[in-house]
Amino acid sequence: MNLTSPSQVKSWCIENGFHPSRALGQNFLIDRNVLDAIVAAAGVGEGERVLEIGPGLGVLTEALLNAGASVTAVEKDARLVAYLTETLGNPALRVITADALELPLDDLFNPPFDRCVSNLPYSVGTRILLDIARHPAAPRSITVLVQTEVAERFAAQAGEVARGQAGVWLQLDYDVTLVRAVKASCFWPRPEVGTTLVRLDRRPCPLSAEERRCFEALTRHAFMHRRKQMKAALRQLPAPFRRGDEELARLLEAAGIDAQGRPETLSNGQWLLLAQGFAKED
């Protein structure tokens, strides 16, 4: 079956009584040009270990194998696992039947992957990506299709409306690039939202383990109260991060942060300085 042929994909689903699940985010890629663009953006090399989440019918899986990669595909739908195992039958392919949100990443990432390349389910794509990207053994490169609104959050800079916790966390470890928009007609069934191809390239994190703990606690709390000014929001930090007003004012000033600013106005550099300041006080 030609997996980039809409008519052949639809015919296979009808013949096998398979109804794509909206709950599982089963929107299959059916466009050859977009498929080639994903593989090119991912830069997969011969012999590299690649993780794919939600392979579906295997259109991207097959392309990654053809590029010379060794692929581990995590698929929740047992019907698709059976299809992939039967049709692709490649010794370089390992298919795991599991929910990516419940899979122990310490085991999955041992040994670690070089890259992650996936058409992520819209409903849980952010959670899956953050889990993967924040793991100590995370791939050095991640190339994914996600909802356009989500992609914009990942790449948003200080002061932009889309700026939020997910973007701040990803930008701690990765350079985020919005590669291209992908039309709804490139999928079947057609999604009701826009889609964007995103590439993340890992860079060294300047924070110690304790500083990182402070970074995540501060950003999580601040964006939970994003309508509040920074000093007001951080006054409500839980123990052991809570600080008195004078100390809090000093920490904000040292990081170059306007106490009356909102969380989305801070750059990652300011968040780093603030986390380092809090860690020194512990």
For each residue, the residues with C-beta under 8 A, 3 or more apart:
1: 5 8 9 12 87
2: 5 8
3: 8 9 28 30 57 58 59 62
4: 29 30 31 32 35 59
5: 1 2 8 9 30
6: 9 10 30 188
7: 10 11
8: 1 2 3 5 11 12
9: 1 3 5 6 12 13 28 30 57 188
10: 6 7 13 14 188
11: 7 8 14 15
12: 1 8 9 15 16 18 57
13: 9 10 16 18 19 20
14: 10 11 17
15: 11 12
16: 12 13
17: 14
18: 12 13 79
19: 13
20: 13 26 27 28 188 189
21: 24 25 26 77
22: 25 26 189
23: 123
24: 21 76 77 121
25: 21 22 54 120 121 122 123 124 125
26: 20 21 22 56 77 121 189
27: 20 119 122 187 188 189 190 191
28: 3 9 20 56 57 59 187 188
29: 4 34 35 56 59 60 119 145 186 187
30: 3 4 5 6 9 59 186 187 188
31: 4 34 35 182 183 185 186 187
32: 4 35 36
33: 36 37
34: 29 31 37 38 182 186 197
35: 4 29 31 32 38 39 59 60 63
36: 32 33 39 40 63
37: 33 34 40 41 179 180 197
38: 34 35 41 42 60 63 117 119 143 145 197
39: 35 36 42 44 60 63 64 67 117
40: 36 37 43
41: 37 38 143 179 197 199
42: 38 39 50 64 115 117 141 143 199
43: 40 115 141
44: 39 48 50 64 67 68 69 115 117
45: 48 67 68 69 114
46: 67 68 69
47: 68 69 70
48: 44 45 68 69 70 114 115
49: 69 70 72 111 112 113 114 115
50: 42 44 64 69 70 71 72 113 114 115 116 117
51: 71 72 74 108 113 115 116 117 118 132 139
52: 55 60 61 64 71 72 73 74 116 117 118
53: 73 74 100 116 118 120 128 132
54: 25 74 75 76 100 118 119 120 121
55: 52 58 60 61 73 74 75 80 84 95
56: 26 28 29 59 60 75 80 119
57: 3 9 12 28 80 83 84
58: 3 55 61 62 73 83 84 87 88
59: 3 4 28 29 30 35 56 62 63
60: 29 35 38 39 52 55 56 63 64 117 118 119
61: 52 55 58 64 65 71 73 84 88 93
62: 3 58 59 65 66 88
63: 35 36 38 39 59 60 66 67
64: 39 42 44 50 52 60 61 67 69 71 117
65: 61 62 68 69 71 88 90 92 93
66: 62 63
67: 39 44 45 46 63 64
68: 44 45 46 47 48 65
69: 44 45 46 47 48 49 50 64 65 92 115
70: 47 48 49 50 92 93 94
71: 50 51 52 61 64 65 92 93 94
72: 49 50 51 52 94 95 96 108 113
73: 52 53 55 58 61 84 93 94 95 96
74: 51 52 53 54 55 96 98 100 103 108
75: 54 55 56 80 81 84 95 96 97 98
76: 24 54 97 98 99 100
77: 21 24 26 80 81
78: 81 82 97
79: 18 82 83
80: 55 56 57 75 77 83 84
81: 75 77 78 84 85 95 97
82: 78 79 85 86
83: 57 58 79 80 86 87
84: 55 57 58 61 73 75 80 81 87 88 93 95
85: 81 82 88 89 95
86: 82 83 89
87: 1 58 83 84
88: 58 61 62 65 84 85 93
89: 85 86 93
90: 65 93
91:
92: 65 69 70 71
93: 61 65 70 71 73 84 88 89 90
94: 70 71 72 73
95: 55 72 73 75 81 84 85
96: 72 73 74 75 103 108
97: 75 76 78 81
98: 74 75 76 102 103
99: 76 102 103
100: 53 54 74 76 103 124 128 131
101: 124 127 128 131
102: 98 99
103: 74 96 98 99 100 107 108
104: 107 108
105: 108 109 131 132 135 137
106: 109 110
107: 103 104 110
108: 51 72 74 96 103 104 105
109: 105 106 112 113 135 137 138
110: 106 107 137
111: 49
112: 49 109 137 138 139
113: 49 50 51 72 109 116 139
114: 45 48 49 50 139 140 141
115: 42 43 44 48 49 50 51 69 139 140 141 142 143
116: 50 51 52 53 113 132 139 141 142 143 144
117: 38 39 42 44 50 51 52 60 64 142 143 144
118: 51 52 53 54 60 143 144 145
119: 27 29 38 54 56 60 144 145
120: 25 53 54 124 125 128 129 144 145 146
121: 24 25 26 54 124 125 128
122: 25 27 125 146 147 150 191 193
123: 23 25
124: 25 100 101 120 121 127 128
125: 25 120 121 122 128 129 144 146 147 150
126: 129 130 146 150 153 166
127: 101 124 130 131
128: 53 100 101 120 121 124 125 131 132
129: 120 125 126 132 133 142 144 146 170
130: 126 127 133 134 166 169 170
131: 100 101 105 127 128 134 135
132: 51 53 105 116 128 129 135 138 139 142
133: 129 130 138 142 169 170 173 174 200
134: 130 131 138 169 173
135: 105 109 131 132 138
136:
137: 105 109 110 112
138: 109 112 132 133 134 135 142 173 202
139: 51 112 113 114 115 116 132 142 202
140: 114 115 201 202
141: 42 43 114 115 116 199 200 201 202
142: 115 116 117 129 132 133 138 139 174 199 200
143: 38 41 42 115 116 117 118 179 197 198 199 200
144: 116 117 118 119 120 125 129 197 198 200
145: 29 38 118 119 120 182 195 196 197 198
146: 120 122 125 126 129 150 151 154 195 196 198
147: 122 125 150 151 191 193 194 195 196
148: 151 152 181 193 194 195 196
149: 152 153 162 193 194
150: 122 125 126 146 147 153 154 166
151: 146 147 148 154 155 178 196 198
152: 148 149 155 156 162 178 196
153: 126 149 150 156 162 163 164 166 167
154: 146 150 151 166 167 170 171 176 198 200
155: 151 152 162 167 176 177 178 198
156: 152 153 160 161 162 163 164 167 264
157: 160 163 267
158: 163 264 265 266 267 268 270
159: 163 264 265
160: 156 157 163 264
161: 156 264
162: 149 152 153 155 156 167
163: 153 156 157 158 159 160 167 168 263 264 265
164: 153 156 167 168 223 226 264
165: 168 169 219 220 223
166: 126 130 150 153 154 169 170
167: 153 154 155 156 162 163 164 170 171 176
168: 163 164 165 171 172 219 223 268 271
169: 130 133 134 165 166 172 216 219
170: 129 130 133 154 166 167 173 174 176 200
171: 154 167 168 174 175 176 268
172: 168 169 205 207 212 215 268 272
173: 133 134 138 170 202 203 205
174: 133 142 170 171 200 201 202 203
175: 171 200 201 203
176: 154 155 167 170 171 198 199 200
177: 155 198 199 200 201
178: 151 152 155 196 197 198
179: 37 41 143 196 197 198 199
180: 37 196 197
181: 148 194 195 196 197
182: 31 34 145 186 187 195 196 197
183: 31 186 195
184: 187 190 191 192 194 195
185: 31 190
186: 29 30 31 34 182 183 195
187: 27 28 29 30 31 182 184 190 191 195
188: 6 9 10 20 27 28 30
189: 20 22 26 27
190: 27 184 185 187
191: 27 122 147 184 187 195
192: 184
193: 122 147 148 149
194: 147 148 149 181 184
195: 145 146 147 148 181 182 183 184 186 187 191
196: 145 146 147 148 151 152 178 179 180 181 182
197: 34 37 38 41 143 144 145 178 179 180 181 182
198: 143 144 145 146 151 154 155 176 177 178 179
199: 41 42 141 142 143 176 177 179
200: 133 141 142 143 144 154 170 174 175 176 177
201: 140 141 174 175 177
202: 138 139 140 141 173 174
203: 173 174 175
204:
205: 172 173 212
206: 272
207: 172 211 212 215 272 275 276
208: 211 212 279
209: 212 213
210: 213 214 279 282
211: 207 208 214 215 272 275 276 279
212: 172 205 207 208 209 215 216 275
213: 209 210 216 217 279
214: 210 211 217 218 241 275 276 278 279 282
215: 172 207 211 212 218 219 271 272 275
216: 169 212 213 219 220
217: 213 214 220 221 237 238 241
218: 214 215 221 222 234 237 241 271 274 275 278
219: 165 168 169 215 216 222 223 263 271
220: 165 216 217 223 224
221: 217 218 224 225 233 234 236 237 238 241
222: 218 219 225 226 230 233 234 263
223: 164 165 168 219 220 226 263 264
224: 220 221
225: 221 222 228 232 233 236 263
226: 164 222 223 233 262 263 264
227: 262
228: 225 232 233 262
229: 232 233 259 260 261 262
230: 222 233 234 252 257 258 259 260 261 262 263 266
231: 234 235 245 248 249 252 259 260
232: 225 228 229 235 236
233: 221 222 225 226 228 229 230 236 263
234: 218 221 222 230 231 237 243 248 252
235: 231 232 242 245 248
236: 221 225 232 233
237: 217 218 221 234 241 242 243
238: 217 221 241 242
239: 242
240: 282
241: 214 217 218 221 237 238 278
242: 235 237 238 239
243: 234 237 247 248 251 278 281
244: 247 248
245: 231 235 248 249
246: 249 250
247: 243 244 250 251 281
248: 231 234 235 243 244 245 251 252
249: 231 245 246 252 253 259
250: 246 247 253 254
251: 243 247 248 254 255 274 277 278 281
252: 230 231 234 248 249 255 257 258 259 274
253: 249 250 256 257 259
254: 250 251 273 277
255: 251 252 270 273 274 277
256: 253 270 273
257: 230 252 253 261 266 270 274
258: 230 252 261 265
259: 229 230 231 249 252 253
260: 229 230 231
261: 229 230 257 258 265 266
262: 226 227 228 229 230 265
263: 163 219 222 223 225 226 230 233 266
264: 156 158 159 160 161 163 164 223 226
265: 158 159 163 258 261 262
266: 158 230 257 261 263 270 271 274
267: 157 158 270 271
268: 158 168 171 172 271 272
269: 272 273
270: 158 255 256 257 266 267 273 274
271: 168 215 218 219 266 267 268 274 275
272: 172 206 207 211 215 268 269 275 276
273: 254 255 256 269 270 276 277
274: 218 251 252 255 257 266 270 271 277 278
275: 207 211 212 214 215 218 271 272 278 279
276: 207 211 214 272 273 279 280
277: 251 254 255 273 274 280 281
278: 214 218 241 243 251 274 275 281 282
279: 208 210 211 213 214 275 276 282
280: 276 277
281: 243 247 251 277 278
282: 210 214 240 278 279
